[in-house]
Amino acid sequence: MTSTVVAHTHPVVVFTVRGQRAEEECPTCEYTVVYDGMCKVCTRLAKLLRKWDRSHTLEVVSSQAPGVMARFPWIPPRAFAEALQMVARDGTTWSGAAAIEHLLDVLPKGRLISWLFKIPFARRIADKFYRWFARNRYKLGCGEHCMTRPPDVMFREAEGG
């Protein structure tokens, strides 16, 4: 006698943050890129990523979107404010310049540039530049309201402070 097993998929957890449902995860995406949606430079770069990602490998979401922090609980809330996060479907996470390097490897034409990270000291220089950019991003492409915004205002509650 043979038995047939029918597999069914049921959502186990539905994230609700402050009364809003979290955005649905992209079932076909291999990576999730989390950027600072309060930064105009970051938002412009996120739009470019979506445009360049013709194969829909990337899910690009703002760190301020409902449920993002709950979806990635191993990433400290402050890390979302400090750097771009790239998370693979298996949970592997890259941050800052390392995320940029991996993004370049994933994007079809990014490999034309990603070889630069193989040059000696390039990763160290990219890391320093990325940290400088992240600290100054509200001054670079945004108005005065961003320059006066405390960088951790939205994360105090998430950290329990």
C-alpha positions in Angstrom: 0.0 0.0 0.0 1.4 3.4 -0.9 0.5 6.6 0.8 0.6 9.9 -0.9 1.9 12.8 1.1 0.5 16.2 0.1 2.6 19.2 1.2 0.8 22.3 2.2 2.4 25.6 3.1 0.9 27.7 5.8 2.2 31.0 7.1 3.4 30.5 10.6 4.2 34.0 11.6 2.6 37.2 10.4 4.4 40.3 11.7 2.3 43.2 13.0 4.2 46.3 14.1 2.2 49.1 15.6 -1.0 47.9 14.0 0.6 47.6 10.5 1.3 44.3 8.8 4.8 43.8 7.6 5.5 43.9 3.9 5.3 40.5 2.3 8.6 38.8 1.7 9.7 38.4 -1.9 9.4 34.6 -2.5 11.6 34.6 -5.6 14.3 36.9 -4.2 17.6 35.5 -3.1 18.6 38.6 -1.1 17.0 41.3 0.9 18.8 44.7 0.9 17.8 47.0 3.8 18.6 50.7 3.4 17.9 53.9 5.4 14.6 55.2 4.0 15.2 58.5 5.8 18.3 59.2 3.7 17.7 60.7 0.2 21.0 59.4 -1.2 20.2 55.9 0.1 16.6 56.1 -1.3 18.0 57.2 -4.8 20.5 54.3 -4.7 17.7 51.9 -3.7 15.7 53.0 -6.8 18.7 52.3 -8.9 19.2 48.9 -7.4 15.6 48.0 -8.3 16.1 49.2 -11.8 19.4 47.3 -12.3 18.0 44.1 -10.8 16.2 42.9 -13.9 16.3 39.2 -12.7 14.5 40.2 -9.5 17.2 38.7 -7.3 16.9 41.5 -4.7 14.2 42.6 -2.4 15.0 46.2 -1.5 13.3 47.6 1.6 13.6 50.5 3.9 14.7 49.8 7.4 11.8 51.9 8.6 9.2 49.6 6.8 7.0 47.8 9.3 8.3 44.5 10.5 11.8 44.8 9.1 13.6 44.6 12.4 11.4 41.8 13.6 12.1 39.9 10.4 15.9 40.1 11.0 16.2 39.9 14.8 19.9 39.0 14.7 20.7 42.4 13.3 20.9 45.0 16.1 18.6 47.9 15.6 21.5 50.4 15.6 23.1 48.5 12.7 20.2 49.5 10.5 21.1 53.1 11.2 24.8 52.7 10.7 25.0 50.7 7.5 23.3 49.1 4.5 22.4 45.5 5.3 22.2 42.6 2.8 20.7 39.4 3.9 20.7 36.1 2.0 17.8 33.8 2.1 19.8 31.5 4.4 20.4 34.4 6.9 24.0 35.2 5.9 24.3 38.9 6.4 26.7 41.5 5.0 26.9 45.1 6.3 28.3 48.3 4.9 31.1 48.1 2.4 30.9 44.2 2.5 27.3 44.5 1.5 28.2 46.8 -1.4 30.9 44.3 -2.5 28.5 41.4 -2.5 25.8 43.5 -4.2 28.3 44.1 -7.1 28.9 40.4 -7.4 25.1 39.7 -7.6 24.1 42.5 -10.0 24.7 41.5 -13.7 26.9 44.4 -14.6 28.3 44.8 -11.1 31.1 42.3 -11.8 32.6 44.9 -14.1 33.4 46.9 -10.9 33.6 44.2 -8.2 37.1 43.2 -9.2 38.3 46.5 -7.5 37.8 44.8 -4.1 40.5 42.3 -5.0 43.2 45.0 -5.1 45.3 45.0 -2.0 44.0 47.4 0.6 40.9 48.2 -1.4 38.5 46.6 1.1 40.1 48.6 3.9 39.8 51.8 1.9 36.2 51.0 0.9 35.3 50.3 4.5 36.7 53.6 5.7 35.0 55.5 2.9 31.7 53.7 3.6 31.8 54.6 7.3 32.6 58.2 6.4 29.7 58.3 4.0 27.3 56.7 6.5 28.2 59.2 9.2 27.6 62.1 6.7 24.8 60.8 4.5 22.2 63.2 5.9 24.4 66.2 4.9 25.2 64.9 1.4 21.9 64.6 -0.4 19.3 65.9 1.9 18.0 69.2 3.2 18.6 70.9 6.6 15.9 68.8 8.3 18.1 65.7 7.9 21.3 67.4 9.2 19.6 68.1 12.5 17.9 64.7 12.8 19.4 62.6 15.6 20.7 59.5 14.0 19.2 57.1 16.5 15.8 58.7 17.0 13.8 55.8 15.5 15.9 53.1 17.2 15.6 54.2 20.9 12.3 52.4 21.3 13.5 49.3 19.5 16.5 49.1 21.8 14.2 49.4 24.8 15.6 52.9 25.8 
